Amino acid sequence: MVERIQLLAGRLAGAATAASPLSLPGAVPVPEPQQPLLPRKVPGADFDVLRIRSQFPVLNRRLPSGGFPVYLDSGASAQKPRVVIDAQRDVEEQYFANAHRGTYQFGLRIDEAFEGARADVARFIHAPSADSIVFTPGTTIGLNMIAAGWAVPRLRPGDEILTTVMEHHANFVPWQQAAARTGAVLKFLPLTSDGRLDPSQFDTAFTARTRVVAVTAMSNMLGSINPIRELTRRAHAVGACMVVDGAQSVPHLPTDVTADNIDFLVFSGHKVYGPTGVGVLYGRPERLEEMQPVHFGGHMIAQVGLEKSTWSAPPARFEAGTMPIVQVIGLGAAIRWMEATGLDDIHAWEMHLTGMLYERLSQIDGIRIFGPKPEFRGGIISFRIDGVHPEDLATILDHHDVFTRHGHHCTMPLHTSLNVSASTRVSFGAYNTADDVEAFMRALQKAVERLRG
């Protein structure tokens, strides 16, 4: 807030003098589109993004302005295709029942669909077995379950938890708390000047005291893609457990937990074009056997006595109470949709858009783009423009039907290390088009001219 007031004061003080116009490429006025335009194809790629976009009802409904939404916040939550919406509606209308509770017709059909979704997830991330897949309320709860149920019982004073400053709070605070509870030490892998993990520091970062390595596969602010297989190799070489936050990577990059030899992986349904309220915790079978449950009651119990209870085998051990049944089945539909669409094709298209936007933004005077060049990042670009507060920018973009994220993106330590309080983030999904990039750039030009002048 203080920063915004300072910026506003600066604008008022300079109002008497004409501000320099924003130097943007392609600044010639372009008519505002009134309907989705045909996409520009990636050379040599067969990805019909217009067909993909047509499957998302919310993106094809006119806004009060008469235009269509330019949704550039998939890093927070992706929109849902019709098949996911229909799958959830079908459960509610056709055969809803509580899972793993009844042997009547609805109950059996629910169990089949619920466990079918578990098999879908296992196949999608190349898990060795569907029993390695635990359904959770989301990434944050999954990471807390691992920290409290696996790490805390094993950590001792002086043990080291190795993480990074680029982590989302969900993969930062649980380890901070685990260290505080056990006397372990929180250590950070150094970053390069462009926001990547510095491999020259790996030899000294991993030590005989390293017990847990908790790292995001893709930064939700910098977009940096981290070398998970190499980190896992080094973690196992010193006897440490590898925990991967896949919230940003799983929707955009092929994930193979077996080939990468990951101990734990978590991600959320709402970022993979599925419902909110459901996530996935993958664990190697031996790790799940070692992990203690942190929620008790219902389906996770094998036997209850007056003085002692015993737990079911994984994954049921970690799925206490009534699960988000409709959401789990919707997640299965989302996974099948991604497989049918082709994750490699989605990634290639998003990288095409990322390169296009990165090039356009790089030509703006006074801009600071955070993170590495496009070849080292996923479909996320965060930036800051001199004299423009991200909250003000987001408000004006919204007036032009362009939806972006502003703030610290749940990465306050990272923003502190970058010496900024907030940034603007654009994040792509399978449904975004080159015309979304153009609409964003038009709105950005108008917003910055207004805020600077």
N, C-alpha and C positions, 0 to 999 in steps of 0.2 A: 504493500500500500504506500509506504514512504517513497518507494521508487517511482510509482505512478504519479504521485503528487509532484515530485521533482521534475518529471518529464512534462507534466501539464504546465508547471510554472515556466519551464524553458520555452514552451510553445507560445505562451502568452507574452513572454518577454520579447520574443522574436517576431511577434505578429506584425509589427510595423514595417518589417523588411521582407521582401519577397524571398521565399525559400527556393532553393534550386530544385527543379523538377527531378523526380526519380528517374534514374537512368535504367530503363528496362528494355530488353530486346523486344522487338515487335510491338512498340507502343502505339502503333496506328490503331484508332478506334475500331473495334470489331463488334458487329451486331450481337446482342445477347442471344444465345440459342434458346428456343422455346420448346425443344424436344430433344431427346438423346440423339446425338449425331453418330454417323458411321465411324467406327474406330480406325485408327491407322494400324496396319498390320506390322508385326515384327517381321523383318526380312527373313524369308525361309521358314517361318513358323506357321503352323496351321492352328491358330487359336482364334475362334470366333467369339470375341468378347461381347459383341452385341447379342448373340444368342445366350451367352452366359448371363448377361445383365438382365435379359428379359425374364429370367427365372426368379428374380428377386422383386416381389410385389412392391415393397416400400420404395424402391428406387424408380418405379415407373408410375408413381402417383404424383400428380401435380401439387405443388406447394401453394399457399395463398397468393404468392406472387405470380402464379401461372407457370413458373418454370419447374424443373425437376431438381431433386437434391444432388449436390456434388458432395458425396460422402467420402471424406478422407480421414477417417478415424477408426479404421479397422484394427489398429493396434490396441485400441481400448476394447472394442467389441465389433465383431463382424456382423453384417446383416445376414438374414436367414433366407435360403432358397425355398421355393414353394414345397418341395418334397419334405423338408424338415417341418414346416408348418403343418402340412397335411398329416405327417406321421403322428404328431402330437395330438392333433384333432381326432384322428382315427382312434387312438387309445381312449380318449375321453368319451367319445361317442359310441364306440363299438364294443370294447371289451375290457374296460378298466376294472382292476382288482388289485389288492395288495400283493406284492411279489413274495414268493416263497412262503405263502401262508395257507393257500387252499388248493384242493385237488379237483375242484369243480371246473367247468369249461373255461370260464374267464380266467381263473387262477392259472390253469395250465398254459393258456395262450400268453398271458402276461409273463410267466416264467420263461417261456420259449423266446419271446421278443427281448426280454431283459438280458438273458444270457447270450442271445444272439448278438446284442450290441457289445457285450464283453468280447466275444470272438472277433467282431469287426475291429475293435480297437487293437486287440492283440495282433491281428494280421497287419493293420496299418502301420504299426511301429515295429513290426518284426519281433514281437515278444516270443519267447520259447513256448509259452502256454497261456491260455486264457486265465488260468489261475494266478498269473502274475499281475493281473489287472484288478485294481481296487477302485471302485467308484467313490468319489468324494464330492463335497460341495464346490470345490474349485482348487486352483493352484495354491492359493494362500493356505487353506486348511491342510492340503496335502503336505506342504513343506513344514507346517507346524507339527503334523503327525510324525514326520520323519525325525525332526529335531527332538521332539519330546519322547517319542516312543523307541527310537533306535539310538540316537546320539547321546542324549543326557545320561542314560544308564551306563554308558561305556566311557564317557569322558572323565578325565582326572585332571587335577591341577597341573598346569604346565603343558598339557596337550594343546595342539594347535588346530584351529579351524581356518582353513585357507579359502578366501573368497575374493571378491573384487569390489571396487568402489562403484562399478557400473550397475550393480544389482538393483532390481526392483526391491522396494521395502519388504515384500513378501519373502524374498530370499536373502534378506539382510537382518531384519529385526529378530526372527526366530533364532538365528545363530548368535546374534548379540546376546539374547536372553539365555541361550544354552551356555555360552561362555560365562555369563554372570552367575549362573546357578551351579556350575561345576568347577570354576577356577581355571577353565581352559582359556587360551589366548586367541583372540581374533586377529588374523593376519591377512594382508591384501596383496594380491598379485599386481605388480606395477603395470601401468599403461604407457603406451607410446604417446607421442605428442598428437597423433591423429586418432586416439581413442581405441586402439587395439591392445590386446594383451601383449606384453613385451617378452618374446621367447628367450631373449638373452638373459632374462632374470629367473627363468624356470629352475635352473640348477641350484640356485641359492634359496628359492622360495619353498621348494619341497624339502622337508627335513625328516629325520627319524621320529620327530614328535608330531608330524602331521597325521591327524586321525580322520578328518573330514575335509573334503574339497567340495564346495558348493558354488556353482558357477552357472550363469545363464548361458544358453546356447546362442542367443541373439539378444543384444541389448535393445530394450524397448525405447531408449532415447537416442543413443548413438547409431543404432542399426548394426553395430559391429557383430560379425559372425565369429564365434570363438572356436578354437581347435579342440573340440571335445574329445576326440579319440586320443590325441596326444596328451591332453590333461589326464584322461583316465589311465593311460599307460603309466604316467608318472605317479599318479595317486596310488595305483596298485603296487608299484615298485617299492613304495615306502610303507605299504600296508594300510593305506587310507581308503575310506569309502567315498565313492564319487556320486554326488547328488547334482542333478541337472535340472534347472528351471527351463522347461521347454515351452513356456506359454507363448513366446513369440516365434520360436523356430518351427514347432510342429505344424502350424497352419501354412507354412511357406516353404519348408525345406524337407526333403525326404529324411525320415528318422529310422535308424536301425539300432535298437538298443542292444541287440545281440552282437552285431559286428563291432559296435563301439564299446561293448563290455561294460556298460553303465550299470551301477548298482541301483540307483533310484532315478526316475524321471517323472516329472509332474507337468500337467498342462490343463487348460480349462476348455470346456465345451463351447462357451460363447465366443471364443476366438477362432474356432475351427468351423464357423458357419452353423453352429449348433445352439442349443438353449443355454440360458443362464442357469445357475444353481446346480450344475454338475461338472465334475472334473475327473481327472484320471491320475492315479498314483500307480506307476509301474515299479515293481521291485523284483530283483533277482530272487528266485525261490528261496535260497538260503538266507537272504537278507530279510525277507518277509517272515521267515520262521524265527529269526532272531528278534524282530521288532515287537515291542509290547503295544497292545491297544491302549488308546487314550480315551476312547468313548465306550461305554458299557451298556448292555441291555439288548434284548430282542435277538435278532438273527445271529449275532456274534457269539452267543453262548452255547456251549455244548452241554454242560451240566451245572446245575445250581444246587448247592447244599446250604445248610444253615450257617456254616462257618467258612465255606470255600466254594469257589466256582471255577470252572475250566472253560476254555475258549474253543471255538470252532477252528478248523484249519483255515489258512488264508485261501481266498480273499475274504470269506465271510467274517473272519476274525476282526476285520477293520470296517465292517459295514453295519454298525449298530442301528437298531430301530428301522423305521420305514424309510426306505431310500427314495430319492427323487425319481420315481419310476417313469413318469411320462418324459422327463428330461433325458434320462438314460436312453430310452428308446429313440427319442429325437436325436441324440448324439450319434447313435448307430446310423440313422438316416443321413446325417451330415457326413460321417466318415465315408459311407458308400457313395455319396454325391462327389466328394473330393476325389475318390479313387476313379470314378467314372469320368470326371472332368480331366484328371491327370495332374498330379501335383508338380511334376516336372514342367508341364506346360504353364501352369499357374505361376510357378517361380520365374520362368523365362519371361513371361509377360510383365510381371511386376518389376523385374529388373530392367526391362525396356523402359517402363514408365519412370522408374527411379533415375536412370541415366538421363532421361529427357529433362526431368525436373531439376536434377542436380546441375546440369549445364545451364539451364535458364536462371536458376537462383544465383549461380556463381558470378553472373554478370551484373548483379545489383551492387551499387555502391553502398558501403557501410554494413554489409551483411557478414555474419559469422555463421558458417555451417559447421555443426558439431559432428564429429565422427569421421570415419575414413572415406576414401573415394568409393564410387559405386561398386567396383569389383570386389570390395571387401565388406560390403554391407548387405543387409536385406532391404525390403521395401519400406524403409522408414527414413525420413529426413527431418531433423530438428534444427532450428536456426534462430538467430536473433538479429534484428536490424537496429542499427544505431538510431536512438531517438524515438523508438517505437516500442511501447510496452505490449507484450504478448496478449494480455487480456483485452486491451483496446483493439488490437488487430483482430482477435478472434470475434469480437462483437461486430466489427464492420464486415468481416468476411461472411458472418452469418446473415447479415442484411442482404448479401448477394447470393444467398442460398449455398454457400460454401462452408462445409462443416469440418473444422480442424480441432486439434487439442491444444490447449495452452496450460502453462503451469510448470510444476516440477516433475510431472509424470511419475510420481511415487519414486523418485530417485533424488532425494534431497542431498545425500552425500556427494553424488556425482555433480550436481549443479553447484554445490559449494566448491568442489575442486576445480570447476570450470570458471568460478568467480562470477556466476550469474544466478539470479534468483528464480528465473523462469525462462521458458523458451516456447516457441511455436513448433508443433509437430504435425507433419503430414505422413500418413501411413496408408498403404495401398492394400486392396483386396482383389480377388479374381475378377470382380465386376467393374473395376475402374477402367476408364478409357483415356486415350490421349486428349480427348476433348475435355475431360475433367481437369487435366493439367492446364490446358489453355484457359478454362474458366477460372481456375485458381489464380493463374498469373494475371488475368484481367482484374480480378477482384483485389489481388494484392497490390497492383499498381494504384488502383483508386484509393485503397485504404492508406497506403503509405504517403501518397500525395496529400491526402486529407490530414493525416496525423502530423506530418512534417510541416504543413503549410498553414 
